[in-house]
Amino acid sequence: MDLAVKPGQTIRSPASGTVTFSGRVVDRGVITVTTDDGYLTSFEPVTEQLPRGTRVSSGDVIARRDWEQSHEGCSSCLHWGVRHGGDYVNPLLLVGALSPSVLWPLPPRPRPLIFSYNRRLLSSHSMMWICTCQELFNPLV
């Protein structure tokens, strides 16, 4: 997930945990915090990141957005990745900004709609089709 941030902006840990990676990957700084409940949260591109092994609490500053490194698709966004059990998960789950999906049962299959078409000449060079939809049922009954 890419977050809109300003170059040099402080990056805070989304949860309590331990810095398990702090270094460079290819050409950018990366920091990973393994949370107390086993999520690996990674941010890039960063600079001034805390060293590996540092214990952090939720909201602690862990790094700064690297002001010299651009990120794909934008100039100063911050990439936030989260893994749990080896699989990537939506980072919004960690901050309570995403509600779980709720699947509702499908309503009874509705009867088809009837469409009638009226043709009207607009000019000698163009023609317009007007579609009138007529419902055969009331879904609230």
N, C-alpha and C positions, 0 to 999 in steps of 0.2 A: 504494500500500500504506500502511496506517495503522499506525504503531508506537506502542506504549504508552510514554509518557514523562511526566515530571513538569514542571509549569510552571517555566521558567527553566533546565531541564536543558541541558547543553552538547550541541551537535550536532557530530559529527566526520565528516570526509570519509572515504568508504568506499574511496577510491583516490587515488593521486597525480594531480594535474592543475592546472587554472587556474580561478579564479572567473570565469565569463563573464557572469553576471548577479547583481546584488545590488541589490534595491530592493523596491518595492511593486507588487503586482498586485491591482487592485481595492482591497480593504481589508486586505490582509495582506502581511507581509514574506515575500519569497521569495529563496532563494539557489540558484544553479545552478553546479555544478562540472563542467567538461568534462574528463573523465579523459584520461590520456595515450593510451589506446587508443580514444578517440572516443565514449565514453558521456557523455550529458548527464544528470547526477544533480541533481534539484531537491528542495528541502525547503521546507515551509510548514506553519503560520505560524511565522516566526522573527523574531528581533530581534538586535541587536548583531552582524549578519553582517559578514564581511570585505568590503572593497571589491573591485569588479571589477578584474581583472588580477592579483590576488594569487595567487602560486604556492603550492600546498599539497601536503603529503605525506599518505599514508594515515594516518588517525588524528588529524590536526591538527584542532583546534577551529575550526569555520568560522562558528558562530552559536550562539544560545541559543533554546530553545523560548519563543515569546512567551507570557508568563504572563497577558497581558490578552486575548488572542484565543482564542476557542473554535473548535473545528473540528467540522464536521458529524458527527453520530453519537456524539461523545464530547466531553468537556470539554477534555482536555489531550493528545490524541494528536497525532502528527506525521505529516504526509503525506509520503511518499517516492516520487517518480516517476523513472523512468529511460527514456531514449530512446536509440536507436541507429539511425543511418541514417534518421531521421525517424519510426521506429516505436517505440511503447511496448513495453518488455520487462519481465519480472519482475525487480524489484530484488534478489531473493535470489540471482540468478545472479552478481552482483558480489561477494558475500561467501562464495560457495561453500556456501551453505546449501540449495541445490536441485540435486539430481542430474538429469541428463538423463533424459528418458523412454526406456524400453526397450520396444519392441513385440515380444512373443513370438508365435510362430505359434499359430494356433488349434488346439486338440486336435480329434481326430476327432469328428464329430457323434455325441453319445450317443443311445442308444435312449430312447424316451419312458418316463416313469414312469407307473405305474398308481396311481390314487387310488381308494380305496373309502370310502364314507361310511356311517357308522352313526348312526342317529337314536335319541335317547334322550329320553324325556319327563322333564323336571326338575320341573315343577309344572303345574298346570292352565293357567297363564298364559304360560309360557315354554318354549321348546324349544331344545335345544342340538345342533349338528351336530359330530360328531367326525370329523376327517379322518385317515385312516391312509395313509401313503405307503409304497409297496412298490417298492424299486429292482429293476430287472430286469438290472442289469449292475454289475460291479465296475470303477470307472474306473482302478484301479491295475493291472489285468491287461493 
